[in-house]
Amino acid sequence: MALSASLHLRQSQSLVMTPQLMQSIQLLQMTHLELTQFIAQEVEKNPLLELQSGDEMMVASERASGEDLGPPSAESGFDEPAGQGDLYDSAISGPGERLSEGLDADFANVFQDDTTPQRADAPELLGQWKSMPGAGDGDHGEGYDLDDFVACRKTLTEALVEQLPFAFHAHADRLIAQHLIDQLDDAGYLHADLEETAARLGTTSEDVMRVLLVLQQFDPPGVFARSLGECLAIQLRARDRLDPAMEALVANLELLARRDFASLKKICGVDEEDLVEMLAEIRKLDPKPGTSFETGVTEAIIPDVVVRAAPDGGWLVELNPDALPRVLVNHDYFADISRSSQKSSSDQAFLSECLQNANWLTRSLDQRAKTIMKVASEIVRQQDAFLLHGVDHLRPLNLRIIADAIKMHESTVSRVTSNKYMLTPRGLFELKYFFTVSIGSAENGDAHSAESVRHRIRTMISQERVDAVLSDDDIVDILKQAGVDIARRTVAKYREAMNIPSSVQRRREKRALAKAAGF
């Protein structure tokens, strides 16, 4: 076969993931916090991008809607309406004169100390107040955040370290105690091996155990426990309630988890009334004493979509303005720089790239908002009965139904519903909450949502009586009478997922509580 060079013309189609397309996909699945951080980074490295403030967006939207905002003021570009001056200025401009005009009296001598701000009782505090952004000195800034003035909460480690000097005087004991503090988890439990710790520090396990016993007396009670039973025992000892019966109860927590009260009465040597009192004492204890301290920054959930009832009986679906990114492309700045004659080819290429990236980012953000709106509107349309009547009327729903309705791919719907939240009259829900598994109907009717079935099971168990505790088979029969075709193993799976004990354990607990109450 002879080798030869030749040219062939071939036409083909291929899907190419450009960097811009990948960026749009990433923006779609970002949370509000992630999107804010990403936009801040883009604004920092792109001189053509600007963040629009909330006041500017409100003014722009009101002017676009045709509302009258009043004539411009001298400071912010809008004239101040007559009679609506600054509150502080009006307060110090002679209140006695204004009151004298409306009333038949002379109040000039009453307000003589308030006629000038220099004669205030604390002029230094007045100066601090007027220097704050958004204070009453005519400053139209965005104001200050009250969270900036909140004292920082202590962590568990900081609280324990503060107690070390009062408990240990020897430097070696403090070193061992500090090492044990560093090995605590967020709940306050110690999972370190004492012999390994002693070998690492070059001491004996007896010294480590001696230090540990002192540390277990620290506040909060229950820290430095190596098991749940030891944690409860430390707290009971601090309350002077660790008698032999309590020690036996704490040592057999597995029986308490199984609600085996008959065995617990034999082991502890008490009657039912005493056992109920002991159980009430156990419930007052904290199984995780370390969680009461600050472990991280708590971020409030900002809903992406807000649903409200419409006057015509429908629903108004709106994007939350607080969750919308406020990014603008500064075309005026680009035009000014482009008209400059002192530019190299690299500068022109940089500006062109910045303009292209800025335009693409704004289009991607706009497309993200439209996609979220489409998905949320369709979810509201599908789950109209849930919004009206509650979780019992939650319909089974999957991604394909929404994707077919809005003419998009399932992967796009999945990205939109991840870590996005909807504020409804029923509460705040993640968009994923509305997608549940379908459970068939026993009478060939409409299918039922798995979440609504779990809610029914939880409601039935919470309303059962002592003499009529429902077994899983009883729940299956009741649900089938209500038109829900469900298997017994499914009921057991849902019950265990909701941390609800079996009917035998619930019956034991209810009988014990009823006898203790005298019924």
C-alpha positions in Angstrom: 0.0 0.0 0.0 1.5 3.3 -1.1 1.8 6.2 1.3 0.6 9.6 0.1 -0.5 12.9 1.5 -4.0 14.2 0.7 -6.6 16.8 1.9 -10.1 15.9 2.9 -13.0 18.3 3.8 -15.1 17.0 6.7 -18.1 18.6 8.5 -19.1 17.4 12.0 -20.9 18.6 15.0 -19.6 18.5 18.5 -20.5 19.9 21.9 -17.7 22.1 23.3 -17.6 23.2 26.9 -16.2 26.7 26.7 -15.0 28.4 29.8 -18.0 30.8 29.6 -20.4 27.9 29.5 -18.8 26.2 32.4 -19.0 29.4 34.3 -22.7 29.7 33.6 -23.3 26.1 34.9 -21.3 26.9 38.0 -23.3 30.0 38.7 -26.5 28.1 38.4 -25.7 25.8 41.2 -24.0 28.3 43.5 -25.7 29.3 46.8 -26.3 32.9 47.7 -23.1 33.1 49.8 -21.0 31.4 47.2 -22.4 33.7 44.5 -21.6 36.8 46.6 -18.0 35.7 47.1 -17.6 34.8 43.4 -18.9 38.2 42.3 -16.7 40.0 44.8 -13.6 38.3 43.3 -14.7 39.2 39.8 -15.3 42.8 40.7 -11.8 42.9 42.3 -10.0 41.8 39.2 -12.2 43.4 36.5 -12.2 47.2 36.5 -15.3 47.4 34.3 -17.5 45.6 36.9 -19.3 47.5 39.7 -21.5 46.5 42.6 -24.7 48.4 42.7 -25.9 49.4 46.2 -29.4 48.7 47.4 -30.4 52.4 47.4 -29.3 52.8 43.8 -31.3 49.7 42.8 -34.4 50.9 44.6 -34.1 54.4 42.9 -33.6 52.8 39.5 -36.5 50.4 39.9 -38.8 53.2 41.1 -37.8 55.5 38.3 -38.3 52.7 35.8 -41.8 52.0 37.2 -42.7 55.7 36.8 -43.0 56.6 40.5 -42.4 60.1 41.5 -39.3 60.3 43.7 -39.3 64.1 44.3 -36.9 66.7 43.1 -33.1 66.1 43.5 -31.3 67.1 46.8 -28.0 68.9 47.0 -26.0 66.1 48.5 -27.3 62.9 46.9 -28.4 64.4 43.6 -32.0 64.9 44.7 -33.5 68.1 46.3 -35.0 67.5 49.7 -38.8 68.0 49.8 -40.0 70.9 51.8 -40.8 70.2 55.4 -38.9 66.9 55.4 -35.5 68.0 56.5 -33.1 66.0 58.7 -34.6 65.0 62.0 -31.6 66.0 64.0 -31.4 69.4 62.3 -35.1 70.0 63.0 -34.7 69.0 66.6 -31.9 71.5 67.3 -33.4 74.4 65.3 -35.4 75.8 68.2 -38.3 73.5 69.2 -39.5 76.2 71.6 -40.3 78.5 68.6 -42.2 75.8 66.7 -44.3 74.8 69.8 -45.0 78.5 70.6 -46.5 78.9 67.1 -49.0 76.0 67.6 -49.8 76.7 71.3 -50.6 79.8 73.3 -47.4 79.6 75.5 -43.8 80.5 75.4 -41.5 77.4 75.5 -38.3 79.2 74.6 -37.0 79.0 78.2 -37.9 75.3 78.4 -35.7 74.3 75.5 -33.0 76.8 75.9 -30.4 74.0 76.6 -31.2 72.2 73.4 -30.8 75.1 71.0 -27.2 74.2 70.1 -25.6 70.8 69.8 -22.5 72.1 71.6 -24.4 72.3 74.9 -25.5 68.7 75.0 -24.8 66.7 78.2 -22.3 64.5 76.5 -20.8 66.3 73.5 -18.2 63.6 72.9 -20.9 61.0 72.5 -22.8 63.3 70.2 -19.7 63.6 68.0 -19.3 59.8 67.9 -23.0 59.4 67.0 -22.8 62.0 64.2 -19.6 60.4 62.9 -21.3 57.0 62.4 -22.5 56.1 58.9 -26.2 56.6 58.6 -26.5 58.7 61.8 -28.7 61.7 62.2 -26.2 64.2 60.8 -27.5 64.0 57.2 -25.3 61.2 56.2 -27.1 59.0 53.7 -24.8 56.0 54.0 -26.0 52.4 54.3 -25.6 52.5 58.1 -23.7 50.2 60.4 -24.3 46.6 61.3 -25.4 46.0 64.8 -23.6 42.6 64.7 -20.3 44.5 64.7 -21.1 45.6 68.3 -21.9 42.1 69.6 -19.3 40.5 71.9 -17.7 37.4 70.6 -18.8 34.2 72.3 -16.2 32.0 73.9 -15.3 28.7 72.5 -15.2 25.5 74.6 -11.4 25.5 74.5 -11.2 29.1 75.7 -13.6 28.5 78.5 -11.6 25.5 79.7 -8.2 27.2 79.4 -9.5 30.1 81.6 -10.1 27.5 84.4 -6.7 25.9 84.3 -4.8 28.4 86.6 -7.4 27.8 89.4 -7.1 24.0 89.2 -3.4 23.2 88.6 -0.3 24.9 90.0 2.4 22.5 88.7 3.6 23.3 85.2 3.6 19.6 84.3 0.0 19.2 85.2 -1.0 22.2 83.1 0.9 20.8 80.2 -1.0 17.5 80.5 -4.3 19.4 80.9 -3.7 21.6 77.8 -2.9 18.5 75.8 -6.2 16.8 76.8 -8.1 20.0 76.1 -6.7 20.0 72.5 -8.1 16.5 72.0 -11.7 17.3 72.8 -14.4 17.1 70.1 -17.1 19.7 69.6 -19.4 17.9 72.0 -16.9 17.9 74.8 -16.0 14.2 74.7 -12.4 12.9 75.0 -11.5 10.1 72.6 -7.8 10.0 73.4 -6.0 6.9 74.7 -4.5 7.7 78.1 -1.5 5.4 77.8 -0.6 6.8 74.4 -1.0 10.3 75.7 1.3 9.5 78.7 3.9 8.0 76.4 3.8 11.0 74.1 4.2 13.5 77.0 6.9 11.4 78.8 4.8 10.8 82.0 2.8 8.0 83.6 -0.8 7.0 82.9 -1.6 7.5 86.6 -0.6 11.2 86.3 -2.7 11.6 83.2 -5.7 10.0 84.9 -5.2 12.2 88.0 -5.3 15.3 85.8 -8.3 14.0 83.9 -10.3 13.5 87.1 -9.7 17.1 87.9 -10.7 18.2 84.4 -13.9 16.3 84.7 -15.0 18.8 87.4 -14.7 21.8 85.1 -17.6 23.7 83.8 -19.7 22.8 81.9 -20.5 19.6 83.8 -19.9 16.5 81.7 -16.9 17.6 79.7 -13.9 15.2 79.3 -16.2 12.2 79.4 -15.1 9.2 77.4 -18.6 7.8 76.9 -22.3 8.8 77.2 -22.6 7.0 80.5 -19.6 8.7 82.0 -20.9 12.1 80.8 -24.3 11.5 82.5 -22.5 10.2 85.6 -20.4 13.3 85.9 -23.4 15.6 85.7 -25.3 13.5 88.3 -22.3 13.6 90.6 -22.2 17.4 90.3 -25.9 17.5 91.3 -25.3 15.0 94.2 -27.7 12.5 92.5 -25.4 9.7 91.7 -26.7 7.0 94.1 -26.3 3.2 93.5 -29.6 3.1 91.6 -28.6 5.9 89.3 -25.2 4.2 88.8 -26.9 1.0 87.7 -29.2 3.0 85.4 -26.3 4.8 83.7 -24.4 1.6 83.3 -27.3 0.0 81.4 -28.2 2.8 78.9 -28.8 0.2 76.2 -31.8 -1.2 78.1 -33.1 2.4 78.4 -32.7 2.8 74.6 -34.8 -0.3 74.1 -37.4 0.9 76.7 -36.9 -2.3 78.7 -38.2 -0.9 81.9 -38.9 -4.3 83.5 -35.2 -5.2 83.3 -34.2 -1.8 84.5 -36.4 -2.1 87.6 -34.7 -5.4 88.6 -31.2 -4.1 88.0 -31.7 -0.8 89.8 -33.8 -2.3 92.6 -36.6 0.3 92.4 -40.3 0.4 91.7 -42.0 2.0 88.7 -42.5 5.3 90.5 -38.9 5.7 91.4 -37.8 4.6 87.9 -40.0 7.3 86.3 -38.4 9.9 88.6 -34.9 8.6 87.6 -35.8 8.9 83.9 -37.1 12.4 84.4 -33.8 13.3 86.1 -31.9 11.8 83.1 -33.8 13.9 80.7 -32.7 17.1 82.4 -29.0 16.3 81.6 -27.1 17.4 78.6 -25.6 14.6 76.6 -23.4 17.0 74.6 -22.2 19.7 77.0 -19.7 21.2 74.5 -22.3 22.2 72.0 -23.5 25.1 74.1 -20.4 27.1 73.1 -19.7 28.9 69.9 -18.1 26.6 67.3 -18.5 28.6 64.2 -20.3 31.5 62.4 -24.0 30.9 62.0 -25.3 32.2 58.7 -28.9 33.0 58.3 -30.7 31.4 55.3 -31.7 34.0 52.7 -34.6 32.7 50.5 -34.0 32.9 46.8 -37.7 32.9 46.0 -40.7 34.4 47.9 -44.2 33.1 47.4 -47.2 35.1 48.5 -51.0 34.8 48.1 -52.4 36.8 45.3 -55.6 38.8 45.5 -57.2 36.7 42.8 -56.7 33.5 44.8 -53.5 32.4 43.0 -49.8 32.8 44.1 -47.3 35.5 43.5 -43.8 34.1 42.8 -41.0 36.6 43.1 -37.3 36.6 43.3 -36.0 37.8 46.6 -34.2 41.2 46.0 -31.8 40.5 48.8 -30.6 37.4 47.1 -30.2 39.0 43.6 -26.6 40.0 42.6 -26.3 43.7 41.8 -23.6 43.9 39.1 -23.2 46.6 36.5 -20.9 47.0 33.5 -19.3 50.5 33.5 -19.5 51.3 29.7 -18.7 55.0 30.4 -15.3 54.1 31.9 -14.6 51.7 29.0 -15.4 54.5 26.5 -13.1 57.0 28.3 -10.2 54.6 28.5 -10.7 53.6 24.8 -10.5 57.2 23.7 -7.1 57.6 25.3 -4.3 57.5 22.7 -1.7 56.2 25.1 -2.5 52.6 25.0 -0.5 49.6 24.0 -1.8 46.5 22.2 -1.7 44.6 25.5 -3.8 47.2 27.2 -6.4 47.1 24.5 -6.5 43.3 24.6 -6.9 43.5 28.4 -9.8 46.0 28.2 -11.5 44.0 25.5 -11.2 40.8 27.6 -12.5 42.6 30.6 -15.5 43.9 28.7 -16.3 40.5 27.2 -16.1 38.8 30.6 -18.2 41.5 32.3 -20.9 41.2 29.6 -20.9 37.5 29.8 -21.1 37.6 33.6 -24.1 39.9 33.6 -25.9 37.8 31.0 -25.2 34.6 33.0 -26.6 36.2 36.1 -29.7 37.3 34.3 -30.1 33.8 32.8 -29.6 32.3 36.3 -32.4 34.5 37.7 -34.8 33.6 34.9 -34.1 29.8 35.2 -34.7 29.9 39.0 -37.9 31.8 38.4 -39.1 29.2 35.9 -38.4 26.3 38.1 -39.9 27.9 41.2 -43.1 28.9 39.3 -43.6 25.4 38.1 -43.0 24.0 41.6 -45.6 26.3 43.0 -48.1 25.3 40.2 -47.5 21.6 40.9 -47.7 22.0 44.7 -50.6 24.3 44.9 -52.5 22.0 47.3 -49.6 21.9 49.7 -49.5 25.7 49.9 -53.3 25.7 50.6 -53.8 22.7 52.9 -50.4 21.6 54.3 -48.1 18.6 54.0 -50.9 16.1 53.8 -51.6 17.3 50.3 -48.0 17.3 49.1 -47.9 15.7 45.6 -45.3 13.3 44.4 -42.9 15.1 42.1 -39.7 14.4 40.3 -37.2 16.4 38.2 -38.5 15.1 34.9 -41.9 16.5 35.4 -40.5 20.0 36.0 -38.0 19.7 33.2 -40.6 18.7 30.7 -42.9 21.5 31.8 -40.3 24.3 31.4 -38.5 22.7 28.4 -35.2 22.2 30.1 -32.9 19.3 31.0 -33.2 17.4 34.2 -29.6 18.3 35.2 -30.4 22.0 34.9 -33.4 21.6 37.2 -31.2 19.6 39.6 -28.6 22.4 39.7 -31.3 25.0 40.3 -33.0 23.2 43.2 -29.7 22.4 45.0 -29.2 24.7 48.0 -31.9 27.1 46.9 -34.7 28.1 49.4 -38.3 29.2 48.9 -40.2 31.3 51.5 -43.9 30.3 51.5 -46.8 31.0 53.8 -46.2 27.4 55.1 -42.6 28.3 56.1 -39.1 28.2 54.6 -38.3 25.1 52.5 -35.5 24.0 50.3 -36.6 23.4 46.7 -35.5 19.8 47.0 -38.2 19.3 49.7 -40.9 19.4 47.1 -39.5 16.4 45.2 -40.7 13.2 46.9 -41.1 9.6 45.9 -44.5 8.4 44.7 -46.5 5.9 46.6 -49.3 4.1 44.8 -53.0 4.4 45.7 -55.0 1.5 47.0 -58.1 2.5 45.0 -56.4 3.3 41.6 -56.5 7.0 42.4 -53.9 9.6 42.5 -50.5 8.7 43.9 -49.4 9.9 47.3 -46.2 11.7 48.3 -43.8 9.8 50.6 -43.4 12.9 52.7 -47.1 13.2 53.3 -47.3 9.5 54.2 -44.5 10.0 56.7 -46.4 12.9 58.2 -49.5 10.8 58.5 -47.5 8.0 60.3 -46.0 10.6 62.7 -49.4 12.1 63.4 -51.1 8.7 64.1 -48.3 7.6 66.5 -48.4 11.0 68.4 -52.2 10.6 68.9 -52.3 7.0 70.0 -53.5 6.1 73.5 -51.9 3.9 76.1 -54.4 1.1 75.6 -54.3 1.3 71.8 -50.7 1.5 70.6 -50.5 1.0 66.9 -48.3 -1.7 65.4 -46.8 -1.4 62.0 -49.6 -3.7 60.6 -52.2 -1.5 62.2 -50.7 1.5 60.5 -50.7 -0.3 57.2 -54.4 -1.1 57.5 -55.3 2.5 58.4 -53.3 3.8 55.5 -54.9 1.4 53.1 -58.4 2.5 54.3 -57.3 6.0 53.5 -56.2 5.0 50.0 -52.5 4.5 50.5 -51.0 1.3 49.2 -47.9 0.7 51.3 -46.1 -2.3 52.6 -45.3 -3.1 56.2 -41.5 -2.9 55.7 -41.9 0.6 54.2 -43.8 1.7 57.3 -41.1 0.3 59.5 -38.4 2.0 57.4 -40.2 5.4 57.6 -40.7 4.9 61.4 -37.1 4.1 62.0 -36.0 7.1 59.9 -38.0 9.4 62.1 -36.5 7.8 65.3 -39.8 6.4 66.5 -39.5 3.2 68.6 -41.4 0.1 67.9 -44.9 -0.5 69.3 -43.6 -2.7 72.1 -41.2 -0.1 73.3 -43.8 2.7 73.0 -46.3 0.6 75.0 -43.8 0.0 77.8 -43.0 3.7 78.0 -46.6 4.9 77.9 -47.6 2.4 80.6 -44.8 3.5 82.9 -45.6 7.1 82.4 -49.3 6.5 83.0 -48.7 4.6 86.3 -46.4 7.3 87.5 -49.1 9.9 86.7 -51.7 7.8 88.7 -53.9 6.8 85.8 
